[in-house]
Amino acid sequence: MGDPENLPSTSIRYLSTTEAYDRWAAVYDTDGNFLQALDTIELKTLFPQFLRLLKSPEPWRIVDLGCGTGRNTALLLTVPDIEEVIALDSSRGMLEVARSRLNEANDRISIPSREPAGETPKLHLQVFDMIMSPSPPKSAQQADGVVSTLVAEHVPLPTFFSQVSQILRPGGLLLLTNMHAHMGGISQAGFVDAETGEKIRPISYAHTVADVVAEARRWGLEVMEMGDGYETGIKEIRVNETMVEKLGPRSRKWVGVTCWFGGLFSKSENQ
């Protein structure tokens, strides 16, 4: 869910992903996370494509898998054709930040239904650890689409795609972004705990694009070819000097490194 922290610290401490993000939650949106900034920029192109290519009849049910502090959840809630948003995360700390953020942004989150047409979609925020639970909650199953950004880096690929396959209905669509293996092979997501000075790192995996595509196929999910830089299905981004101003000072050390990839996957109608 984030880029490696550059600040000096006395030691590095590895924690479970859930515990690390519980501790990171308070500063996650304010600590200059350049990978999150890059992800937000790319979603301006990828998210509209996701909506355009959804095959299911409207209104839609969408799962925000690994919703974190609710960055994408807030975006989903602005779409009139989405009737229900199920936001899942293993970290209670991140979910509490998301709840606060979304309540501030929208005082109609807890409405029981969408009446009349055009009202804000119903939202469920729920704790879900995809590594510890063999199946997603029933509330998240048979969804029309899944959005999962900067999450797969913390999950073994068979586990991640098993959960996505169980969530999506046949023909459903996955929007996936992740830290690139080029970046993940150099360092990992993490932050410096202001109270202890420790650099905290969650469990991370440097998944290659090829491995992601191959594992997705094993679970009946195929990459979708699109335009706008996604002609081959997956877009990969290398940071360059011209991007630093937009992404923030922490991106400068990553100039020349491929840091991000993303794309859409469609679940087979026969799965």
Secondary structure, DSSP 8 states (H G I E B T S, - for coil): ------S--S-EEE--HHHHHHHHGGGTTTS--HHHHHHHHHHHHHHHHHHHH--S-SSEEEEEET-TTTHHHHHHTT-TTEEEEEEEES-HHHHHHHHHHHHHH-TTTT-SS--STTS--EEEEEE--TTT-SS--GGGSSEEEEEEES-GGGS-HHHHHHHHHHHEEEEEEEEEEEE-HHHHTT----EE-TTT--EEE-------HHHHHHHHHHTTEEE---STT-TTSEEEEE--GGGHHHH-GGGGGGTTSEEEEEEEEEE-TT-
